[in-house]
Amino acid sequence: MLKSLRFRLNGKLVEIEGREEQPVLDWLREEAGLTGTREGCREGDCGACLALLGRRNLEGTGIEWVSAATCLLALGELDGRALVTVEGLAGEGPTPVMKALHVENASQCGFCSPGVAVALSHFLLAEGPRDEAAAVASVEGNLCRCTGYASIGRAARALSSDFSGLPLDFPTRLAALAARGVIPPALAATMQDLPEPASAGGPGGSPPLGGGTDWYVRNTDPAPGLSPRFVGRDPELRFIETRGSGEGATVALGAGVTVADFFASEAVRAIAPGIERFEVLVASPHIRARATLAGNVANASPVADLTAMLLALDARLVLSGASGARELPLADFFLGYKKTALDGDAIIETILLPAAPRAFSFEKAARRERLDIAAVNTALSLTLDPAGAMRGVIVSAGGVGPVPLPLRKAAAALEGRKPSVAAFREAMLAARDEVAPISDVRGSAEFRKRVLGRLLAAHALRLFPGAFTAEELLA
Amino acid sequence: MKDRPAPSALAAVRFDPGDRPESLRNLTGATKYLDDLPEPANLLHAAVVPSPSGHGRRMRVDASKARELDPSVVVLLAASIPGENQMGTAVDDEPLLADGEWHYAGQPVALVLASSKRLARAAAALVRVTGEELPVVTDPREAFARGELILKPRVQSSGDLAGAFRAEAAGGKARWIVEGRAESDGQEHVYLETQGAIAEPVDGGLRVVSGTQAPSGVQKAVARVLGVPMRELEVEAMRLGGAFGGKEDQAAPWAALAALGAYVTGRPVKLVLSRRDDMRMTGKRHPYSTDFRLALDAEGNFLGLELDFYQNAGAACDLSPAIIARSLYHAAGAYRIPAVRAAGYMCRTNLPPFTAFRGFGAPQAIWAMEAAVSKAAEVTGIPALELQRRNLLREGDLTHYGMKMEDCRAGRAFELLLSRNPAARLEAEIEDFNASHADRKRGSWVIPLAFGVSFTKLMMNQGGALVHVFSDGSVSVSTGAVEMGQGVGRKVLVVAARTLGIPEDLVRIERTRTATVANTMPTAASTGSDINGAAALAACEEIRKRLLAFAATFLGAPDNELSLGNGLVLRGGRDSGLAWKDLVAKAHEARVDLSAHGFYATPGLSYDMKAERGSPFAYHVYGAALVVAELDTLRGSSRIVRADLVHDGGVPIDALVDRGQIEGAFAQGLGWAILEDLVYGKDGKLLSDTLSTYKLPDMRFMDFPIDIELLDDAANPKAVLGSKAVGEPPFQYGIAGYFAVLEALKAARPGKAGFFDLPLTQEKALDFLDGGN
């Protein structure tokens, strides 16, 4: 519905009565006259509509800039925030990022080019490694049908070496990028703070949206008048904290915690050492920056990657609404296909993970390695007792039933035993028996059963390297 | 024009920063595509109502709910069409709006017009289409069995086929006869810019901006639908956000619908398809099911080949006859085979009419031929590389359709590739890797290429250009070529600048408009720069001739001593003291015509359809590609780890453009071979109808080393400035990806026979790994 909104667009303060549910992409193109941001798919898959979104960081200590798919971004999300489009970046002419792409002929038809330029600009602006691999990974959420990516890759690599020495601290880095024209200096001067929002946040409104990155895929043209609750915008709900101590300690993740926050969290990495390596298998950089963990759970997709991980990490949920709060195991949250324990105005307010460290593995079968929805995914976690036996084994799987499943029989086959070919083979057989996948566009039922067994074998090989071979497990 | 780079330096070629302003406009977001244009005040937005299922009749359309949503909503049906309700060009079997019966899911039934895009789409969703369901056929062989053929089968044959297949035991030479079936699936274009058009009433006629590769085709189609003369319609194509064949014929319906809306309402109408509608409503690359049979003698010489192409044409003819023709021409791939029978059946199914897509029938044929080679290597035990080398096309060979191979570079490309990757080294590379990795296996494949260039429909090999030299010396060039990222504008610009001997920044390439250059052919078949560049060359030469004649008088010098270069009139190769700008100004004062129209019709083409003999191509593009794949034997997933391409690019007009075309086409080919999975349900509905279900190559998929070497000393006398067409040929290199993965699979399951079911997905790989021998 119409709301007062105040945000900065390409450095200039904008105060409007805007349709809060309208995708920012449409507002930019139809009302702001900024057509360099383009619609390629309207589901966050192609990256042609990327823009830079400035928001408070997780810690609440400053501002962070993320690249966002504006087709999945509600206008209401901009209140109290800042947006930079390709026009803003190019305000004083082509930037070094654009020139790097240009000299490699990395823009052919050119339709996707602004999105690619935004993604690579974000690569320079954001925290994180500045190496070639990171540069190339930064455009994993951008589809280009013309170039075959080779020229984009060359440009990305060139940028990573040209800008290898960027300062780590954000204000200094921003100044350095302004000095080198990656961001026009006048624009950069506005990028360190945010305007006050015009409308109050807080409860109320429906549907509740985390980042909206899934909801907008299914609701491409929301009806005017809708008034979503922007859970992801609420600073009170974006937190990661450790509660309690000793055996009962938990890590609490607020409803606004993004997928990127999750993988970057030291507390999460302490629970599941090495979990960050699986981040790239989930969505794309610009989706991970905005999609929330709670949203991933609440959507109840049978193939939700984060949900499979959280199941294996023994997550519990705190649901909270007008009628109060209640806590339940994640596994009990799913009542049927796309049916959950959420009712009324309740949201998943907090996700709780036991803080004790566990060995963790995640596997996913999808058509494409990056930015694809799984046909099947699975996670496994366990601890080893002093005698070397597996304890507290949890196996989860998605895409093999109407909801993300804990595979209890498979886990039972492992529980209390020392890692062995026999134990894992039993678990693989048990898993096949306890799932009932269907055939759809992402794979046949038989394929899903077959690949699930192999992915469980992959867990075993990852968690116990050298202990057995794939051949033994699959024999 | 920069000098052509040394081949090894191709990876290091870069634009000069001042070059190619349109690329910088793209990157800054300044380029306007159709949907970026400012909207006229009284614009109506359009949305299309699709048919509800794969096949039906006694259609009823109930638009009452749409009108209830907003009474200003306009709903147009077949009956609203003032002219002919017909889009078919080869065969009249494709109504613009379904009338009574429908033949595929997603067939346009009604056009909805409203004051906003959101409202138009919401209203379209409320239009109810019902009727009597009829059986749906999606499989081309089933359609064939039912006699559902479009036109007559086409058969090309050469040599003594019976003799070729006579077994040694029967006194013949055939030691081996291998046969099998090669299935290849369709492919969605995924041009990043979806289909669209804007039609606006202007001066009693209509001006149509269309996202099309074929402005004249759109003009003709709209004229037919509206029943007005072509002169009343001006069609303009702006820069397209990708096309790849998908906007050759299939941009016309959307332009015709927008024009229909504008005609009926008298208001401007814009129709831009959503991605999902675009994917559901438009045709794609044709799926084929092909039977192959190959006879070999004891040494591995190919004696005879039989290919039967069951082309899934979809529900209407569209471009299927031209596409099956290209399949037939490429049946033998890059191989010399003395006896060939190639037959093509255009099978009518209840799927959207399949259409042009980069390669245009050649990939399906080359894929089937390569499957035969793979099978032959498996059965004979002769390495595929040896079979390929032994049977490569050679100078002077006659193809099975009777074309003599001249300036044949198949062998040169193949040998150069192998000199870069000696067979023994390649074999050791793979074997060492496989011996030292338990859970991963590598495989490699080399594919040779001979790709014929010219439209397979002879009359289409023509084009025009209009060149104006303005009195200040700057130059405007219009042709029929549509820029869609392939760099045709750049190439035409270079041709004009070089011909007039002036700096490139004096030349502007205009948008493509039917009132400027008329009766143009689609920018397609890789011929865009060959034909339009040659037409621009002709126009520029005409102007050059006039200017030099004037300069001769003006300078009092014999005109055979004069030439144009470096922005000057040169006399004996040296500065005559007369600069280009002064020459133009003075010529203008002297009433010299500074404009010229150029025309080009590709010479030397002939084909006898009855005899199935002739020379349908101006020339061939040659090449060879090596692809190495790595299979994760545990998960069944695979990825490409390196590729090496040797390509015959003639003398590139712009090496960077050609590199981009080679890399981009290769990626699309690999996508078709091992990744992109077009899934239709048995009910004819597209299941992979969004980019979240249809996965095309992304950065990660293509992030492996690709070496490209261009053949040296490769000037092509048959095309403009010694160049060669580059758009489609490199697509075929991606086919090697299928066989590289297959080889890796066979390394994981030694002794197991290969399979030919493209794309080679993880699911099929696991079937192979898990299945019995």
Contacts between the chains, C-beta under 8 A, distances in Angstrom:
chain1	res1	chain2	res2	distance
A	29	B	35	7.8
A	29	B	36	7.7
A	34	B	29	7.8
A	35	B	29	7.4
A	35	B	32	6.8
A	35	B	35	7.7
A	35	B	36	3.7
A	36	B	28	7.2
A	36	B	29	2.0
A	36	B	30	6.9
A	37	B	29	7.2
A	38	B	33	7.4
A	38	B	35	7.9
A	38	B	36	7.8
A	38	B	192	7.7
A	38	B	193	7.7
A	38	B	241	7.7
A	39	B	35	7.5
A	39	B	275	8.0
A	40	B	192	4.7
A	40	B	193	7.6
A	40	B	275	7.1
A	40	B	691	7.8
A	41	B	275	4.7
A	41	B	690	7.1
A	41	B	691	4.3
A	42	B	274	6.7
A	42	B	275	6.1
A	43	B	275	7.5
A	43	B	690	6.0
A	43	B	691	6.2
A	43	B	692	5.5
A	45	B	690	7.7
A	45	B	691	3.9
A	45	B	692	5.6
A	46	B	192	6.5
A	46	B	691	6.0
A	48	B	192	6.0
A	85	B	29	7.3
A	86	B	28	6.6
A	86	B	29	3.7
A	87	B	28	7.7
A	87	B	29	5.5
A	89	B	28	8.0
A	90	B	27	7.7
A	90	B	28	3.6
A	90	B	29	6.3
A	90	B	30	7.5
A	93	B	28	7.5
A	94	B	24	4.9
A	94	B	27	6.3
A	94	B	28	5.6
A	98	B	24	6.6
A	98	B	27	4.0
A	98	B	28	6.1
A	99	B	17	6.3
A	99	B	24	7.7
A	101	B	27	5.6
A	102	B	15	6.2
A	102	B	17	7.2
A	102	B	20	7.3
A	102	B	23	5.1
A	102	B	24	5.5
A	102	B	27	5.9
A	103	B	14	4.1
A	103	B	15	4.8
A	103	B	16	8.0
A	103	B	17	6.4
A	104	B	14	6.3
A	104	B	15	7.8
A	105	B	15	6.2
A	105	B	20	7.8
A	105	B	23	6.9
A	105	B	656	4.5
A	105	B	657	6.9
A	105	B	659	7.2
A	105	B	660	5.0
A	107	B	23	4.9
A	107	B	26	4.3
A	107	B	27	5.3
A	108	B	242	8.0
A	108	B	485	3.5
A	108	B	486	7.1
A	108	B	487	7.2
A	108	B	660	5.7
A	108	B	664	6.7
A	109	B	26	7.9
A	109	B	191	7.6
A	109	B	192	6.9
A	109	B	193	7.3
A	109	B	239	7.2
A	109	B	240	6.4
A	109	B	241	5.0
A	109	B	242	4.5
A	109	B	243	8.0
A	109	B	484	5.6
A	109	B	485	2.9
A	110	B	22	7.5
A	110	B	23	7.2
A	110	B	25	7.6
A	110	B	26	2.8
A	110	B	27	7.4
A	110	B	31	5.2
A	110	B	239	7.0
A	110	B	241	7.2
A	110	B	485	6.6
A	111	B	26	8.0
A	111	B	33	6.2
A	111	B	191	8.0
A	111	B	192	4.2
A	111	B	193	4.8
A	111	B	241	3.1
A	111	B	242	6.3
A	111	B	485	8.0
A	112	B	192	5.1
A	112	B	241	7.9
A	113	B	26	4.5
A	113	B	27	4.9
A	113	B	29	7.9
A	114	B	26	7.8
A	114	B	27	7.0
A	114	B	28	7.6
A	114	B	29	4.2
A	117	B	27	5.3
A	117	B	28	7.9
A	117	B	29	7.9
A	136	B	699	6.2
A	136	B	703	5.9
A	137	B	699	7.9
A	137	B	700	7.9
A	139	B	699	5.1
A	140	B	698	6.3
A	140	B	699	5.2
A	140	B	700	5.6
A	142	B	698	7.9
A	142	B	699	7.1
A	143	B	190	7.5
A	143	B	192	6.9
A	143	B	691	7.1
A	143	B	696	6.6
A	143	B	698	6.2
A	144	B	192	7.4
A	145	B	189	7.6
A	145	B	190	5.2
A	145	B	191	6.3
A	145	B	192	5.7
A	145	B	242	5.1
A	145	B	244	7.1
A	145	B	664	7.7
A	145	B	668	7.4
A	145	B	696	6.8
A	146	B	242	5.9
A	146	B	485	4.6
A	146	B	486	8.0
A	146	B	660	7.2
A	146	B	664	5.0
A	147	B	660	5.9
A	147	B	663	6.3
A	147	B	664	5.3
A	147	B	667	7.8
A	148	B	660	7.9
A	148	B	663	3.9
A	148	B	664	4.2
A	148	B	665	7.4
A	148	B	666	5.9
A	148	B	667	3.1
A	148	B	668	7.4
A	148	B	697	7.2
A	148	B	702	5.7
A	149	B	663	7.8
A	149	B	667	6.6
A	149	B	697	7.2
A	149	B	698	7.4
A	149	B	699	4.9
A	149	B	702	4.2
A	149	B	703	7.1
A	150	B	663	4.3
A	150	B	667	7.9
A	150	B	702	6.7
A	150	B	706	5.8
A	151	B	659	7.7
A	151	B	660	6.2
A	151	B	663	6.7
A	152	B	699	6.8
A	153	B	699	6.7
A	153	B	702	7.6
A	153	B	703	6.2
A	154	B	11	7.8
A	217	B	692	6.9
A	220	B	274	7.3
A	221	B	118	4.9
A	221	B	121	6.3
A	221	B	122	6.9
A	223	B	122	8.0
A	363	B	635	7.7
A	365	B	635	6.6
A	365	B	636	8.0
A	365	B	637	7.3
A	365	B	762	6.4
A	366	B	695	8.0
A	367	B	675	6.6
A	367	B	677	6.3
A	367	B	695	4.5
A	367	B	761	6.8
A	367	B	762	7.2
A	368	B	675	6.5
A	368	B	695	4.1
A	368	B	698	6.3
A	368	B	700	7.7
A	368	B	701	6.3
A	369	B	637	7.4
A	369	B	639	7.1
A	369	B	700	5.5
A	369	B	701	6.9
A	370	B	698	5.9
A	370	B	699	7.7
A	370	B	700	4.3
A	370	B	701	7.8
A	371	B	698	6.3
A	372	B	695	5.6
A	373	B	692	6.0
A	373	B	693	7.7
A	440	B	687	7.4
A	441	B	679	5.1
A	441	B	687	4.0
A	441	B	688	5.5
A	441	B	693	5.0
A	442	B	693	7.2
A	443	B	763	5.6
A	444	B	763	6.7
A	447	B	763	4.4
A	447	B	766	6.4
A	447	B	767	7.9
A	450	B	766	5.5
A	450	B	770	6.1
A	451	B	635	7.2
A	451	B	636	6.9
A	451	B	762	7.4
A	451	B	763	8.0
A	451	B	766	6.2
A	454	B	634	5.8
A	454	B	635	5.8
A	454	B	636	6.8
A	454	B	766	7.4
A	455	B	635	6.9
A	457	B	634	6.2
A	458	B	634	5.6
A	458	B	635	6.3
A	461	B	439	7.6
A	461	B	634	7.1
A	469	B	438	5.7
A	469	B	439	7.8
A	470	B	438	6.4
A	470	B	439	4.8
A	470	B	633	6.8
A	470	B	634	4.5
A	471	B	438	6.8
A	474	B	634	7.4
